[in-house]
Amino acid sequence: DVYKRQEKMLDLIISTLTQGFIYAMLSYGIYITYKILDFPDLTVDGSFPLGAAVTALLLVKGVNPYLTLLAALAVGAAAGFVTGFIHVRLKVRDLLAGIITMTALFSVNLQIAGSNLSVARSIATVFTAAPTMALFGSLSLIMRKLIVSIIIMLICKILLDLYFKTKSGFLLRAVGDNSALVTTLAKDMGRVKIIGLVISNALVALSGAVVCHEQRSFSAMMGTGQMVFGLAAVIIGTTLFRKMSFVKGTTAVTAGSVIYKACIQIAISLGLPANLLKLITAVLFLVILVIGNFEKGSVKKNVRA
């Protein structure tokens, strides 16, 4: 009995870590728009299920599971481009541009995969494909999911960190911090914003794709609340590591994603029904925001004193 309980607890921890790493990619996307660009991008709630819809359809059609991840990146990038184009070129406010794309994507997702699409057990995913089995076949499925999720997340994190060190990456940071500087450098600020939105939504769609591989299903409603989750992960991570300048933003966001998933898992383990999951998410997010604002207020008072 004790052994079974310990085994169940270990599986729960591994599952929570896997979820945290998969959703870290979503959080990277929101980190770019929220923290760097200061752009409230609601496209996320549409591009996340878009990645999952395209992935589910391609898997069912027999496409190589690894190629489905690249396809998800491409369609997510396209969704980000549409939002950027509506905002920058058509002069629509940032919030409204995201809402327009998100609303359109809901219909697009339904056209691609219907309201629900399941992937049969006989179809290989990135967790059961031949190359994965050749490397990690001796491990259990739950451990393979954890390792593959870590690898995909680390690839995204390393590439993102390297990108931030490039000229384009520095310009992207400058748009959020000091847009006048970008204009002074004779750079098109609008183009930089579009690039940021393209990268952001590509990562969000990739996260949706990996979720589809993990759950073997797509649901038209799976995008609901993803923006809130991503924001919460970003705020938790950046707040926790605010005084540690050596910790990269992506590292802080990854930690925030895992912590937030753990909080939700604990809430469910304590007996809270699964159908209240979105409510739990919203309440946790509100608590995080209130604590963050309270800490900011305390810092200001100390500075004045």
Disulfide bonds with the S-S distance in Angstrom:
none
